[in-house]
Amino acid sequence: MTDATTISLAVAAVKFKWQKDEKTYDYFIPEGLVVNVGDKVIVETPRGETTVEVMAIKSESELAQKKIVRAVEPEAEGEKA
């Protein structure tokens, strides 16, 4: 049995901190996760998970293949990791 219903996920364009150019990579935003431009999120790469910054939110992308793993919780002032 196949379900004809397609769920369209929003896409976040993210930038890796070591990049010097303006190139971004698209990752699907999982259902229930709220991210905004400027937020830090964790994504899976061939070398493991890494933190990236959300540069834009898109309604769709032909380039996105993976989902964001999770959002990075901002540290409260005065707290240490």
C-alpha positions as CSV (number, residue, x, y, z in Angstrom):
1,M,0.0,0.0,0.0
2,T,1.4,3.4,-0.9
3,D,0.2,6.7,0.5
4,A,-0.4,9.3,-2.2
5,T,-0.1,12.1,0.4
6,T,3.2,14.0,0.1
7,I,4.4,16.0,3.1
8,S,6.3,19.1,1.9
9,L,9.0,20.1,4.4
10,A,10.5,23.5,4.6
11,V,14.2,23.9,3.8
12,A,16.9,25.7,5.7
13,A,19.9,27.1,3.7
14,V,22.9,26.7,6.0
15,K,26.5,27.8,6.0
16,F,29.4,26.0,7.5
17,K,31.6,28.1,9.7
18,W,34.8,27.3,7.8
19,Q,33.4,28.6,4.5
20,K,34.8,31.9,3.3
21,D,32.4,32.3,0.4
22,E,28.6,32.8,0.4
23,K,27.7,29.2,-0.7
24,T,25.0,27.5,1.3
25,Y,23.7,24.0,1.5
26,D,20.0,23.0,1.9
27,Y,18.7,20.7,4.6
28,F,15.1,19.8,5.3
29,I,13.6,21.2,8.5
30,P,12.0,18.2,10.3
31,E,8.3,18.5,11.1
32,G,7.8,20.2,14.5
33,L,11.2,21.9,14.6
34,V,11.2,25.7,14.4
35,V,14.3,27.4,13.1
36,N,14.9,31.0,12.2
37,V,17.6,32.8,10.2
38,G,20.6,33.1,12.5
39,D,19.9,30.0,14.5
40,K,22.6,27.4,15.0
41,V,21.6,23.8,14.1
42,I,23.3,20.4,14.0
43,V,23.5,18.6,10.6
44,E,25.0,15.3,9.4
45,T,27.9,15.5,7.0
46,P,30.2,12.8,5.6
47,R,32.6,13.5,8.5
48,G,29.9,13.4,11.2
49,E,27.7,15.9,12.9
50,T,28.6,19.6,12.9
51,T,27.1,22.9,13.9
52,V,26.0,25.3,11.1
53,E,24.2,28.6,10.9
54,V,20.8,29.0,9.2
55,M,21.2,31.7,6.5
56,A,17.7,31.5,4.9
57,I,14.5,29.6,5.0
58,K,13.0,28.3,1.8
59,S,9.7,26.7,0.9
60,E,11.3,24.1,-1.3
61,S,14.6,22.9,-2.7
62,E,15.7,20.4,-5.3
63,L,19.1,20.1,-3.6
64,A,18.1,19.2,-0.1
65,Q,18.7,15.5,0.7
66,K,19.0,15.3,4.5
67,K,17.2,16.7,7.5
68,I,18.5,18.9,10.2
69,V,19.4,16.7,13.2
70,R,18.4,19.2,15.9
71,A,18.6,22.8,17.0
72,V,21.4,24.0,19.2
73,E,20.0,25.4,22.4
74,P,21.4,28.9,23.2
75,E,23.4,29.0,26.4
76,A,21.9,31.1,29.2
77,E,24.1,34.0,30.3
78,G,26.4,33.0,33.1
79,E,26.2,29.2,32.3
80,K,29.3,27.3,31.4
81,A,29.4,24.2,29.2
